[in-house]
Amino acid sequence: MFCNPYQDFSKMNYNFRSARPASLHFLAKDPSILINFSYFSGRLLLFIPIILLTYCSSCLATQPSFISRLEVRNFITYMLNQHQYDMNTLEEVFSQTSLRPDILKLISTPASAISWDEYRKRFVNMERIKGGVGFWDKHAAELGRAREIYGVPEEIIVSIIGIETSYGASTGTYRIMDALTTLAFDFPRRADYFREELEQYLLLAREQKFGLLEIKGSYAGAIGIPQFMPGSYRRYAVDFNHDGKIDLSGSVADAIGSVGNYLKAHGWEADQPIAVRARIRSENFQEFLDAGIKPLHSVKKLREAGIVPLDSITDDTLSALFELNSQGNRQFWLGFKNFYVITRYNRSTFYAMSVFELARAIRIARSS
């Protein structure tokens, strides 16, 4: 029978004649020892907390570990056959990996709907602006080199790192192995995605030669200063300081170069606009809002539909119309290719706008 470590012992069926829980029959195999109830009951009560603690400990010890689960054994076999991964290593690691119910609760809790103004205040504020200026000053050489190589402005890289982890101050406290295994095998809705990321994490650890149980990050399995998922780590992270290893948790230089490389790989265009405000001069704009955030329509086509950018943008530039509600007022914006690229980092219009506005504020603050 499965033993529940969270069982409420206050609700157990007590046999008051023996002054003990009925389920703890092992306390008195011989009823004759309870003849003098007044003598023994007080002493028996002294031992009940110890017995209950032993009972709970045995429950925890008998809970099935990940290594005993069939789907995990099948996954180990897959890693062995597909990637020639060492089975002893996997068996040892999975036997020490913990199921994290708190992660399942966090990832299953629906995000409360907040306004653009509320979202913006979380990230575009004086604390992050000042932090961004300081981060840029401290790492100006690496940021300048990333701009030269990848074409991504310094302030965009600074802004992303600032929003993701407060410039490396908050990279996460969950063991990545615990997080990804919990989500891969106990979160059915996105199990395939997290199982793939678990596979990528195992391969990453073998390539980078770090301990699988050593690395910590977010509850969703994102790693390091720029919060890369393991698959992105393997595909886009770079050894930007040329020390022979890629370390997104400990090397700011590697984090800076990796963010630049990620954006470039997703289509960043150097010296091109990100987003501009627009004015609506007709009622024929809803179809463009409904088209999504991918830039599909030329500025010329939008102008002809009565959607006019408030900055100078060439007619052949592809764009997408999106809307923000600020202080009760509808704002219309045009997002270009670089705006869309930022949404590949986090697929949220609010996120991309926060990166854009924080970056702009950091550049202005640093210039002044």
ABEGO torsion letter per residue (X at the ends): XBBBAABBAAABBBBAAAGBBAABAAABABAAAAABAAAAAAAAAAAAAAAAAAAAAAAAAABBBAAABAAAAAAAAAAAAAAGBBAAAAAAAAAABBBBAAAAAAAABBBBBBBAAAAAAAABBAAAAAAAAAAAAAAAAAAAAAAAAAGBBAAAAAAAAAAAAGGGABAEABBAAAAAAAAAAABAAAAAAAAAAAAAAAAAAAAAGBBAAABBBBAAGBBEAAGBBAAAAAAABBBAAGAGBBBAAABAAAAAAAAAAAAAAAGBBBGBBABBBBBBABABAAAAAAAEABBABBAAAAAAAGBBBABBBBAABBBBBBBBBBGGBBBBBBBBAAAAAAAAABBBAAAAAAAAAAAAAAAAAAAX
